[in-house]
């Protein structure tokens, strides 16, 4: 009779260890999935910051929205509108010419009412999967060679 109790205890302990092991595997799988999601978000944010920085440098080197569009254009990925520029990029930050881009950079060109040589620019980077911008940057440039 005592031998039967030891075997039952062994099976119960083994079953308990298997349940704990499965629980640990499930927790680690969930943590791994969360880390992957955070890594994807971090990559998107890094790319958005880099694109916004490039756009800000192009704004500082420009004297008009047309010049800005010409500086950012890499084979048809830029579309100029009335008071700004839209540039389209792939996920790896290469230019997208077909128009179905995962990343869209919108750049405004707004002369100050007091002095038309002072240009304010808002740069927003949008992802195709999100309604709000991934990253926003405000910058300004003073055009020295342009008369008021």
Secondary structure, DSSP 4 states (H G I P E B T S, - for coil): -HHHHHHHHHHHHHHHHHHHHHHHHHHHHHHHHHHHHHHHHHHHHHHHHHHHHHHHHHHHT-SSHHHHHHHH-SSS-EEEETTEEEEEE-TTS-B-SSS--SEEEEEE-EE-SS-TTEEEEEEEEEETT-SS-SEEEEEEEE-TTS--
